[in-house]
């Protein structure tokens, strides 16, 4: 019908996404190619979904072999692939989170967490953080801080309060008798890779225990090895009561999971929460392979090692370029805050074969696949050097 996929997509999909002028055709590891055969180093990583690398061999083989058996089995029936995936997931989960609800996305993982916490505590009050991002479905959106996402969709779920990220006294002052849970990202992604200050997570855990309220961690972007540990909360030795996962958990296929303490999930009756596609064998097969790749192929260690190399290189760029305000992050979850908007830099990056992500108007966000090599990082750093110089010239810095 149309030779130009850009035309067709624009025609049918509305104006919902910030689009980049690239039509991606295939990928391998930390590289992607467009329809003209041009190669890019992918630091966008599908917003963190391409965690174990594009076309990860384990994931591809697992999907192929599952396709030959069966694609869908609803959770009202049993399935061996799902059983194996659940065992793999619980093996890597924090010890107290030994139950799981399988769904299809980060927003769904958060929606389930809200319902489980509300039923368990019989309390309606919810506290999220300034700068939080938990998704755009109505419940998840209610916990997402940025007013630009929220304003046209009021009324949202009631009884949500926002508290300053990193300020334990502010949080203490927001808690009342009706507070059921506190939800936070150990490292905030959408608001510019804001890392929890030292001691904050431990203090929140202590406060929640003291007040008898639940603590929910959203590790959708920060979890599964991204920060050089299996879970970002491990950097602060803290475990939540509920944890939300998604992004790269099934090697690129849609999947979300809400990990829960057994006593919390036990309060949900048959039929009170379910998901038609949640735990489908295809995503589960891919999930088993993704977890194997993380745990057996040294990906978490690589995230830590490559993250350090990236960070050292970026710190050197900061010395050289006055346009850089701050470098933040852990492992391969990195934010580069600039003094100006990043749009031109992202577009110039595409020209030079590097796909970069943004976080707000003035932050470059890096979420490359955890398989990225030192050689690729060196190229990205060299490219950034050139891009930043060009931007400084434009701005007369």
ABEGO torsion letter per residue (X at the ends): XBABAAAAAAAAAEAABBBBBBBBABBBEABBBBAAGBBBBBAAGGGGAAAAEBGBAAAAAAAAAAAAABABBBAABBBAAAAAAAAAAAAABBAABABBBBBABAAAAAAAAAAAAAAAAGBABBBBBBGBBAEABAAAAAABABAAAAAAAOBBBBGBBBBBBGBAAAAAAABBAABABBBBBABBAAAGGBBBBBGAAAAAAAAAAAAGBBBBBBAAAABGGAAGBABAAAAAGBBBABBBBBEAAAGGBBBBBBBBBAAAAAABBBGABBBAABGBAAAAAAAAAAAAAAAAAGAAAAAAAAAAAAAAAAAAAAAABAABABBBEBEABBBBBBABBAAAAAAAAAAAGBBBBBBEAABBBBBBBAABBAAAAAAAAAAAAAAAAAAAAAAGX
